[in-house]
Amino acid sequence: MGWGITPFEGNYYIRKKYLVTDGFRINYRPGLCPYKFLYVWLDFVAKDGRKTRNLGWFYFLPNPLFPFIWYRVAVPHFHPEIQVEEYEGGN
C-alpha cells in the first residue's frame, strides 16, 4: 500500500510495476466518472484463456486533482476473482 498501490473509494489503483499479472486487456468500452473523468474498461484474460469481462478499468483522461489514479489499473477491493495479499513492512 502507498503510492504504488493506492486504496480509494473501495478500489485499488495499481501502478504497472506493482501489478503481478499482464492479463488485463483494454476492451475499449468507455466510461465517465463526473469527478475522475474518462476511463476504459479492462477485461482480464487468464493464462488458461478464461476471460473475465470488465474486471478493471483505466483512466486515460484522469482528473489532475487525483494523481494516484493517473494511468493505473483499477480493480475493486472485493471481487470473487481478485486475490489481494497484504504484507507488513519489514527490514
trRosetta pair geometry for C-beta under 8 A, 3 or more apart (Angstrom, degrees):
i j d omega theta_ij theta_ji phi_ij phi_ji
1 4 8.0 171 -176 61 8 84
1 5 5.6 -77 -103 84 40 96
1 6 7.4 96 -161 -103 68 34
1 7 6.6 -22 -134 -9 111 102
1 86 7.1 10 -28 -133 108 101
2 5 6.9 55 44 49 57 64
2 6 7.2 -64 107 -83 20 71
3 6 6.8 2 -135 -63 24 106
3 15 7.6 24 134 -27 71 136
3 68 7.1 -123 -139 -115 58 97
4 14 7.4 12 151 -150 67 61
4 15 5.0 -88 -151 29 59 121
4 17 7.2 -80 -142 78 108 93
4 18 4.2 121 167 -55 109 147
5 12 5.7 -10 -174 -169 95 111
5 13 7.4 159 -157 77 45 48
5 14 5.1 2 -113 -108 82 76
5 15 7.2 -107 -63 16 52 79
5 18 5.3 -138 -52 136 94 151
6 12 7.1 142 73 -158 40 58
6 13 4.7 -19 63 59 95 100
6 68 4.2 -53 72 178 176 125
6 69 7.7 -108 77 -66 131 58
6 72 7.7 52 34 119 105 174
7 10 7.8 19 -174 -96 93 8
7 11 7.2 159 -151 82 58 37
7 12 5.7 -35 -94 -97 63 67
7 13 7.9 177 -86 16 15 76
7 77 6.8 46 -135 -88 105 120
8 11 6.1 -29 71 63 67 84
8 12 8.0 120 24 -111 69 23
8 13 6.0 3 24 -7 116 116
8 66 7.8 110 -174 -158 165 120
8 68 6.6 138 -40 103 142 125
8 69 6.9 -89 58 -67 154 104
10 76 6.9 -6 134 -153 91 76
10 77 5.1 -111 179 11 59 123
10 78 7.5 -48 -177 12 100 92
11 74 5.3 27 156 -177 131 102
11 75 6.5 167 -163 84 87 33
11 76 5.5 -61 -109 -110 82 40
11 77 5.9 -128 -98 -30 25 80
12 74 6.8 167 85 -149 47 56
12 75 5.4 -11 57 59 96 84
12 76 7.9 42 15 125 79 7
12 77 6.1 116 -28 -86 88 68
12 84 7.1 162 -37 -111 151 125
13 68 5.7 114 81 143 143 82
13 69 4.9 -102 -126 -108 154 62
13 72 4.4 76 176 100 87 142
13 73 7.6 157 -155 80 48 39
13 74 5.0 -19 -100 -97 70 86
14 18 5.4 -131 -168 87 90 105
14 19 5.1 108 133 -75 127 87
14 72 5.6 157 63 -179 36 105
14 73 5.0 -28 62 67 98 90
14 74 7.4 166 13 -88 76 33
14 75 7.0 7 -3 10 121 103
15 18 5.0 74 64 15 83 106
15 19 7.4 -141 95 -23 40 87
15 72 5.7 -58 -80 -114 43 107
16 19 5.6 -49 -151 15 36 117
16 72 7.5 -137 -37 -123 64 61
16 73 7.3 101 -87 -7 60 103
19 22 7.6 108 117 -79 115 49
19 24 7.6 -65 -173 7 146 126
19 73 5.8 61 -92 35 139 138
21 24 7.0 107 102 -17 104 82
21 44 7.7 36 117 -149 147 106
23 44 5.0 48 124 -164 110 76
23 45 5.1 -151 -166 65 88 57
23 46 6.0 18 -140 -90 150 32
23 47 7.3 -89 -87 -46 121 61
24 42 4.4 6 -170 172 104 134
24 43 7.3 150 -153 78 53 39
24 44 5.6 -32 -93 -98 61 71
24 55 7.4 -127 -112 75 89 109
24 56 5.6 -35 -127 49 128 137
24 58 8.0 125 150 -49 134 120
24 73 5.6 138 35 -127 175 137
25 42 6.4 142 66 -161 33 77
25 43 5.1 -25 64 64 92 90
25 44 7.5 156 17 -99 78 21
25 45 5.7 27 -6 -3 125 114
26 40 5.3 28 -151 118 101 136
26 41 7.8 119 -154 83 55 46
26 42 6.0 -48 -93 -104 44 73
26 58 6.8 -66 -97 34 97 137
27 40 7.2 179 56 164 58 100
27 41 5.3 -33 51 90 109 94
27 42 6.7 152 -1 -127 89 21
27 43 4.8 83 -53 -20 120 104
27 53 6.9 48 -66 -146 167 83
27 54 7.2 -73 36 -67 146 65
28 40 5.9 -30 -114 -153 26 129
29 40 6.6 124 64 -161 46 73
29 41 4.4 -9 67 28 104 120
29 54 7.1 -42 62 -87 142 102
30 38 6.7 -28 -163 -162 106 95
30 39 7.3 140 -160 83 58 44
30 40 5.7 -45 -101 -99 52 71
30 41 7.9 -127 -71 -5 9 82
31 38 7.4 145 80 -156 53 49
31 39 4.8 -22 65 69 101 91
31 40 7.0 159 15 -101 85 21
31 41 6.4 91 -22 -48 119 85
31 57 6.4 -41 38 -141 142 138
32 37 7.2 -52 -147 -177 68 33
32 38 5.9 -22 -103 -99 71 62
32 39 7.6 177 -80 25 26 75
33 36 3.9 9 86 48 137 95
33 37 6.3 -13 61 25 83 20
33 39 6.8 36 -6 0 103 116
33 59 8.0 -52 25 -102 122 112
35 63 6.2 -1 158 -61 57 159
36 39 7.4 9 114 -36 109 118
36 59 6.1 -96 153 -102 102 141
36 62 6.4 -36 177 -145 76 76
36 63 5.2 -104 -137 0 35 115
36 66 6.0 -35 -122 39 85 156
36 69 6.1 -38 -154 101 118 166
37 59 6.5 86 75 -156 90 111
37 61 5.1 -105 140 108 128 84
37 62 5.7 158 54 -139 120 24
37 63 5.0 160 -12 -50 110 74
38 59 6.8 116 85 -153 48 70
38 60 6.2 -52 108 61 98 80
38 61 4.0 29 50 52 113 109
38 62 7.9 -112 54 -65 62 36
39 57 4.7 47 154 166 135 114
39 58 5.9 157 -159 77 90 36
39 59 4.5 -52 -90 -91 95 55
39 60 6.6 134 -123 8 40 73
39 61 8.0 -130 -60 42 44 68
39 74 7.8 -39 -145 31 147 131
40 57 6.7 173 86 -155 35 75
40 58 5.6 -17 58 59 82 92
40 60 6.1 28 -2 -12 102 121
41 53 7.8 30 144 172 131 74
41 54 4.6 -33 -171 -114 133 78
41 56 7.5 137 -167 86 57 43
41 57 5.3 -45 -110 -100 47 84
42 54 7.5 105 63 -128 41 29
42 55 6.4 -65 96 63 83 74
42 56 4.0 -21 62 76 121 90
42 57 5.9 -166 5 -85 90 24
42 58 5.8 80 -47 -18 117 102
42 73 6.5 -26 8 -138 169 96
43 51 5.7 3 169 -171 123 101
43 52 6.5 166 -165 83 71 48
43 53 5.0 -31 -112 -117 101 48
43 54 6.7 -8 -87 -29 65 36
43 55 6.5 79 -149 12 32 94
44 51 7.0 157 82 -155 50 51
44 52 4.5 -1 55 54 100 101
44 55 4.2 -24 -9 39 113 150
44 56 6.8 86 -55 1 101 102
44 81 7.4 170 66 130 148 132
45 49 7.0 -23 -172 -145 93 31
45 50 7.4 163 -153 84 50 42
45 51 5.1 -15 -101 -101 74 80
46 49 6.8 -32 74 37 79 21
46 50 4.5 11 34 55 121 91
46 51 7.6 -141 12 -71 77 34
46 52 7.8 65 -29 -7 97 97
52 55 4.5 59 111 -56 113 125
52 81 5.6 175 -99 112 164 169
54 57 7.8 11 -158 -65 70 87
55 75 6.7 -5 146 -126 81 97
55 79 7.1 127 -153 156 84 161
55 81 6.6 -76 -127 85 126 128
55 82 7.4 151 -176 -61 110 107
56 73 5.2 9 164 -176 147 92
56 74 5.8 154 -167 77 87 50
56 75 4.6 -46 -101 -83 100 77
57 73 7.9 140 72 -159 31 53
57 74 5.0 -25 64 62 78 107
58 71 7.3 21 -172 -146 96 40
58 72 7.3 -164 -131 86 73 31
58 73 5.9 -33 -86 -102 94 53
58 74 6.9 176 -80 13 40 86
59 62 3.9 74 134 -79 131 95
59 63 8.0 -59 -175 8 148 66
59 69 5.3 47 21 143 145 105
59 70 6.9 -84 85 -117 116 30
59 71 7.1 -90 77 -56 77 32
59 72 7.5 14 33 43 94 68
59 74 7.4 54 -16 -15 90 129
60 71 7.4 62 -113 -97 46 71
62 66 6.3 -109 169 75 112 99
62 69 5.3 176 -142 100 138 98
62 70 4.8 -145 52 -100 152 61
62 71 7.2 -109 -8 -28 131 57
63 66 4.9 57 77 19 101 103
63 69 7.6 39 44 62 84 127
64 67 7.4 15 -170 -69 49 76
66 69 4.7 10 131 20 115 112
66 70 7.4 164 105 -40 71 76
67 70 5.4 -27 -156 -8 50 122
68 72 7.6 -26 160 3 50 152
69 72 6.0 -121 -161 39 38 113
69 74 6.8 7 -143 -70 94 125
75 79 6.9 -99 171 15 96 139
75 82 5.6 152 159 -117 133 151
76 79 4.7 105 74 -43 112 111
76 82 6.9 167 71 18 74 153
77 84 7.0 -10 -159 -40 63 157
78 82 7.9 173 -166 62 14 115
79 82 4.3 60 66 12 104 111
87 90 7.8 -77 155 -1 104 103
